[in-house]
Amino acid sequence: MKIDFVIAWVDGNDPEWLQEKAKYDPSIDLTQDTIDARYREWDNLQYWFRAVEKFAPWVNKIHFLTWGHIPKWLDVNNPKLHIVNHKDYIPSEFLPTFNSHTIELNIHRIEGLSEHFVYFNDDVFLTSPVKETDFFKNNLPCDYFALDCIYFAPDSAGAYNGNNMEIINKHFVKSNQFKLYKFKKYIKLRYGIKNLYRTIVLMKWPWFPGFRYDHLANCFLKSTLTTVWDAEEEILRATCMDKFRSKRNVNQWIFKYWQLASGNFHPRPSLGKAFHLKITPNLRLKEAIEMQSYKIICINDTARTQNFEAHRDMVKESFQKILPNKCSFEIQ
């Protein structure tokens, strides 16, 4: 099967983008999108492309989502690369947008996008070889299943998760789904003891309380996005009308959760780990990159990250050790 990768990127230092962003007042619903951490320049995107070429040479196409800015080193003529401006696929009524949810919720509208695709945020990297069957098997997206409680806290994704789960429980009766998929897909030792324990403890609840998730790459069927839009167009449109993130939004995980609740996935364990950066450079992250301990990692920069330059330099030095050579996606 043809498997595409999709990655969204914003150059937070682009003066034209900053000028356009400044025209819109987000104070009605102030959220994390106004925090500089979301737009800091890590100068490590070239390693994302090097990793894809080295560790996933089988990829069919890379769709690069951008407001309009292009990294100066990126070879836009690479036959596997599709540069996609927001206006190329997001309906004009939602533009301009500074809401990542809008960028993600409309991915199925990308011209030429394969039915099977993997979505990456620009802080999610491959760090060791992956196979097509890590992402899709028997034409189904691969994922792991674990029930979990929603974490509500300041600056968390709890509000989006709550909105997502309201939709899931509207369309799926938990007891019915467990009758269909309990031991086929929902309860598997391969998910790990902790995830299995979470599911067993929360099984008695009459509704889906939430799903455990990794901040990693997500496998989707394009048809899943179409199905969810057909079922809940009103709330998805409302999210897309918000220029900035709002707690009333849903996000891309609604598609992931729909696949899990419907049983439309192939069971596999998690492929990686998310590292949340705080004060000092994370030596476990350094080791994970250089030892290639996981297939996928996330380097999560938040408002609580301090000493940004030290984190950035450590990450670049580590990637340079495993991916020192330019790839075909870079201008030679």
KAGI-V93476 format. One record per pair of residues at least 24 apart in sequence whose C-alpha atoms are under 7 Angstrom apart, sorted by sequence separation. I is the first residue (numbers start at 1). J is the second residue. D is the distance in whole Angstrom. If there is no record, write none. Layout:
# KAGI-V93476
I;J;D  I;J;D
This chain:
# KAGI-V93476
271;295;6  272;296;5  273;297;5  274;298;4  275;299;5  276;300;5  277;301;6  271;296;6  272;297;5  273;298;6  274;299;6  275;300;6  276;301;7  274;300;7  278;304;6  279;305;6  12;39;4  278;305;4  279;306;5  280;307;7  11;39;7  12;40;6  277;305;5  278;306;6  279;307;6  290;318;6  10;39;7  12;41;7  281;310;6  286;315;7  289;318;6  11;41;7  225;255;6  281;311;5  289;319;7  175;206;7  224;255;6  290;321;7  174;206;6  286;318;6  290;322;6  174;207;5  173;207;7  174;208;6  169;207;6  169;208;6  145;186;6  165;210;6  144;191;6  146;195;5  146;196;7  148;198;6  147;198;6  148;199;7  146;198;6  147;199;5  146;199;5  4;59;6  147;202;7  3;59;6  4;60;5  5;61;6  6;62;6  7;63;6  8;64;6  9;65;6  10;66;6  3;60;6  4;61;5  5;62;5  6;63;5  7;64;5  8;65;5  9;66;6  10;67;7  2;60;6  4;62;6  5;63;6  6;64;6  7;65;6  8;66;6  11;69;7  216;274;7  215;274;6  149;209;6  150;210;6  214;274;7  148;209;6  149;210;5  147;209;7  148;210;5  147;210;6  148;211;5  147;211;5  148;212;5  146;211;6  147;212;6  146;212;5  55;128;6  56;129;6  52;126;7  55;129;4  56;130;6  51;126;6  55;130;6  56;131;7  51;127;7  48;125;6  142;219;7  191;268;7  141;219;5  190;268;7  191;269;5  141;220;6  190;269;6  141;221;7  216;296;7  216;297;7  181;263;7  185;267;6  216;298;6  215;298;7  135;219;6  164;250;6  160;247;6  163;250;6  159;247;5  160;249;6  172;261;7  160;250;5  164;254;5  168;258;7  160;251;6  124;216;6  124;217;7  120;217;5  119;217;6  120;218;7  118;217;6  119;218;5  118;218;6  119;219;6  118;219;4  117;219;6  118;220;6  117;220;6  116;220;6  117;221;7  116;221;5  115;221;5  116;222;6  115;222;5  115;223;7  4;114;6  3;114;6  2;114;6  4;116;7  5;117;6  6;118;6  7;119;6  3;116;5  4;117;5  5;118;5  6;119;5  7;120;5  8;121;6  9;122;6  2;116;7  3;117;5  4;118;6  5;119;6  6;120;6  7;121;6  8;122;6  108;222;5  7;122;6  145;260;7  108;225;6  143;265;6  32;155;7  142;265;6  143;266;6  144;267;5  140;264;7  141;265;5  142;266;5  143;267;5  144;268;5  140;265;5  141;266;6  142;267;6  143;268;5  144;269;5  140;266;6  142;268;6  143;269;7  144;270;6  137;266;6  102;239;7  102;240;5  99;242;7  99;243;6  98;243;5  99;244;4  94;240;6  97;243;5  98;244;5  99;245;5  105;251;7  94;241;5  97;244;7  105;252;6  104;252;6  101;251;5  101;252;7  127;289;6  128;292;6  127;292;5  130;295;7  128;294;7  129;295;7  127;294;6  128;295;5  127;295;5  126;295;6  127;296;6  126;296;5  125;296;6  126;297;7  124;296;7  125;297;5  124;297;6  125;298;6  124;298;4  123;298;6  124;299;6  123;299;5  123;300;7  33;244;6  33;245;6  31;245;6  31;246;7  29;246;6  26;244;6  78;329;6  75;329;5  74;329;6  75;330;5  74;330;5  75;331;5  73;330;6  74;331;6  73;331;5  37;301;6  37;302;6  37;303;6  35;303;7  42;312;6  44;316;6  47;319;7  50;323;7  53;327;7  47;323;7  50;326;7  50;327;5  49;329;7
